[in-house]
Amino acid sequence: MKRATRAGIHIDRAACAWLIRRAVDPQAEFVFVADPADVPAEATSYDMRGVELGHHGGDCSFETILRHYAITDPVLWRIAEIIHEADLDDERYDAPEAPGLDVILRGLSMIGDDEHTLAVTKPIFDGLYEYYHRAGLLGREPA
């Protein structure tokens, strides 16, 4: 299925693409548009004004997608806190990783197009997932 979002992806849009491929649709194709009018009719939009899978009730789009698809994985919800703070910086969560992750993703978005950003951020999000997954199994931060 096609998914569409705004071009020039940063933290929330990159994280949402990773989440969609990981937990919703592993074969998802992404389209990046400068104008919402350019979203293909067959695409599901995310992280755009006025769409179902966007910011709602103080949540970032990553959180909205987790709620929409009833994803309960506690590791993904921990990552959602980091994404929320990196994107919104409203101090809702204690996520000291957020500013650093935001800087890394902004920098990566400056050295390639949106497809490149998705490709190079996937291992970052995979690593975050593995770190918090192991932390949960160990009951402490992994060494």
C-alpha positions as CSV (number, residue, x, y, z in Angstrom):
1,M,0.0,0.0,0.0
2,K,1.2,3.5,-0.7
3,R,1.7,6.0,2.2
4,A,2.1,9.7,1.6
5,T,3.6,12.4,3.7
6,R,5.2,15.8,3.4
7,A,8.6,16.0,1.7
8,G,11.7,16.9,3.7
9,I,11.1,14.3,6.4
10,H,12.5,14.7,9.9
11,I,12.0,12.8,13.1
12,D,8.2,12.0,13.2
13,R,7.8,11.3,9.5
14,A,10.9,9.1,9.4
15,A,9.9,7.3,12.6
16,C,6.4,6.8,11.3
17,A,7.6,5.2,8.1
18,W,9.8,2.8,10.1
19,L,6.9,2.0,12.4
20,I,4.5,1.4,9.4
21,R,7.0,-1.0,7.8
22,R,7.8,-2.7,11.1
23,A,4.3,-3.1,12.6
24,V,1.6,-2.3,10.0
25,D,2.7,-3.0,6.4
26,P,6.2,-4.4,5.7
27,Q,5.7,-3.7,1.9
28,A,4.6,-0.1,2.3
29,E,5.7,2.3,-0.4
30,F,6.2,6.0,0.5
31,V,5.5,9.1,-1.5
32,F,6.8,12.5,-0.4
33,V,4.8,15.5,-1.6
34,A,5.4,19.2,-1.3
35,D,1.6,20.0,-1.7
36,P,-1.1,17.9,-0.1
37,A,-3.0,18.2,-3.4
38,D,-0.4,15.9,-4.9
39,V,-1.1,12.9,-2.6
40,P,-2.1,10.0,-4.9
41,A,-5.7,8.9,-4.5
42,E,-4.7,5.4,-3.5
43,A,-2.3,6.6,-0.8
44,T,-2.9,6.8,3.0
45,S,-1.6,10.1,4.3
46,Y,0.3,10.5,7.5
47,D,1.8,13.4,9.5
48,M,0.0,16.0,7.4
49,R,-2.5,18.6,8.6
50,G,-6.1,17.3,8.8
51,V,-5.4,13.6,8.2
52,E,-6.4,10.7,10.4
53,L,-2.8,9.6,11.0
54,G,-1.5,13.0,12.1
55,H,-1.1,15.0,15.3
56,H,-4.2,14.6,17.5
57,G,-4.9,15.5,21.1
58,G,-1.3,16.4,21.9
59,D,0.1,13.3,20.4
60,C,2.6,13.2,17.6
61,S,1.8,11.1,14.5
62,F,3.9,8.1,15.7
63,E,1.6,7.9,18.8
64,T,-1.5,8.3,16.6
65,I,-0.4,5.4,14.4
66,L,0.2,3.2,17.5
67,R,-3.3,4.0,18.8
68,H,-5.0,3.7,15.4
69,Y,-3.7,0.2,14.8
70,A,-4.0,-0.8,18.5
71,I,-0.3,-1.6,18.7
72,T,0.5,-2.4,22.3
73,D,4.2,-3.3,22.1
74,P,5.7,-1.5,25.2
75,V,9.0,-1.1,23.3
76,L,7.3,0.9,20.5
77,W,5.5,3.0,23.1
78,R,8.8,3.8,24.8
79,I,10.2,4.8,21.4
80,A,7.0,6.9,20.9
81,E,7.9,8.9,24.0
82,I,11.3,9.7,22.5
83,I,9.8,10.6,19.1
84,H,7.2,12.8,20.8
85,E,9.8,14.8,22.7
86,A,12.0,15.1,19.7
87,D,9.1,16.3,17.6
88,L,7.1,18.4,20.0
89,D,9.6,19.2,22.9
90,D,6.7,19.7,25.3
91,E,8.3,17.8,28.2
92,R,5.4,15.4,28.4
93,Y,7.8,12.5,28.8
94,D,11.3,12.1,30.3
95,A,13.2,11.3,27.2
96,P,16.7,12.6,27.4
97,E,17.6,10.8,24.1
98,A,15.2,13.0,22.2
99,P,17.4,16.1,21.4
100,G,20.3,13.9,20.2
101,L,18.1,11.8,18.1
102,D,16.5,14.9,16.6
103,V,19.9,16.4,15.7
104,I,21.1,13.1,14.1
105,L,17.9,12.8,12.0
106,R,18.0,16.5,10.9
107,G,21.7,16.0,9.9
108,L,20.9,12.9,7.9
109,S,18.0,14.6,6.2
110,M,20.6,17.3,5.0
111,I,22.8,14.8,3.1
112,G,20.3,13.0,1.0
113,D,16.7,12.9,-0.3
114,D,13.8,11.5,1.6
115,E,14.3,7.9,0.3
116,H,17.9,8.1,1.5
117,T,16.8,9.4,4.9
118,L,14.4,6.4,5.3
119,A,17.2,4.0,4.4
120,V,19.8,5.4,6.8
121,T,17.4,5.9,9.7
122,K,16.0,2.4,9.6
123,P,19.1,0.9,11.5
124,I,18.9,3.8,14.0
125,F,15.3,2.9,14.8
126,D,16.1,-0.8,14.7
127,G,18.9,-0.2,17.2
128,L,16.6,1.8,19.5
129,Y,14.1,-1.0,19.4
130,E,16.7,-3.6,20.2
131,Y,18.2,-1.6,23.1
132,Y,14.8,-1.0,24.8
133,H,13.7,-4.6,24.1
134,R,16.8,-6.0,25.8
135,A,16.4,-3.5,28.7
136,G,12.9,-4.8,29.2
137,L,14.2,-8.4,29.3
138,L,17.1,-7.6,31.6
139,G,15.1,-5.2,33.8
140,R,18.0,-2.7,33.5
141,E,20.0,-0.8,30.8
142,P,21.9,-3.3,28.6
143,A,25.7,-3.1,28.9
